[in-house]
Amino acid sequence: FSFYFLKTDNFMNTQDKHLDKKFLAYHYQGKVSEIKKGFTTFLSNIPEDIDEIMESLNHDNITKAKDKIQQVIPMFLSIGLPLLSVQLQTIEVYLNYANISKSKILMNIFIQELADYIPVIKDEYRRLIEGSIYQRSHTMELELV
């Protein structure tokens, strides 16, 4: 969990952070057990995965960093964070051009951004476990609250 400590208080306001619940509702089509699985996988794996990406970048191992980024992008989509997945894709583009220094800078910014999202992710996961994350809409479809 080393990336938690890279957070700066003035980087982003966590009150502005939210998950894309419409994306989650559409992606999982109301399957709460699948959403829970996505959150569980994310919360248990992402700290180690992010550390592995940074270690690869610090050792100038572009191939390993790109491979790991490609593995984790779907995890961000699985919890309703397409914005962060796009940021990882941007880092991957810089790696495609072997721009390791820019990739490191962007990865550090990404880590700060992710650290700001962690409380939001944990809160949404708690709400999901408690069963308070879904409600019936007027169209009788399940949607995230």
Secondary structure as the mmCIF struct_conf table of DSSP 4:
data_model
#
loop_
_struct_conf.conf_type_id
_struct_conf.id
_struct_conf.beg_label_comp_id
_struct_conf.beg_label_asym_id
_struct_conf.beg_label_seq_id
_struct_conf.end_label_comp_id
_struct_conf.end_label_asym_id
_struct_conf.end_label_seq_id
HELX_RH_3T_P HELX_RH_3T_P1 SER A 2 LEU A 6
TURN_TY1_P TURN_TY1_P1 ASP A 9 ASN A 10
BEND BEND1 PHE A 11 PHE A 11
HELX_RH_3T_P HELX_RH_3T_P2 THR A 14 ASP A 16
HELX_RH_AL_P HELX_RH_AL_P1 LYS A 21 TYR A 28
TURN_TY1_P TURN_TY1_P2 GLN A 29 GLY A 30
HELX_RH_AL_P HELX_RH_AL_P2 VAL A 32 ASN A 58
TURN_TY1_P TURN_TY1_P3 HIS A 59 ASP A 60
HELX_RH_AL_P HELX_RH_AL_P3 ILE A 62 SER A 78
TURN_TY1_P TURN_TY1_P4 ILE A 79 GLY A 80
HELX_RH_AL_P HELX_RH_AL_P4 PRO A 82 ASN A 96
TURN_TY1_P TURN_TY1_P5 TYR A 97 ALA A 98
HELX_RH_AL_P HELX_RH_AL_P5 ILE A 100 GLU A 130
TURN_TY1_P TURN_TY1_P6 GLY A 131 GLY A 131
BEND BEND2 ILE A 133 ILE A 133
STRN STRN1 TYR A 134 ARG A 136
TURN_TY1_P TURN_TY1_P7 HIS A 138 THR A 139
BEND BEND3 MET A 140 MET A 140
STRN STRN2 LEU A 142 LEU A 144
#
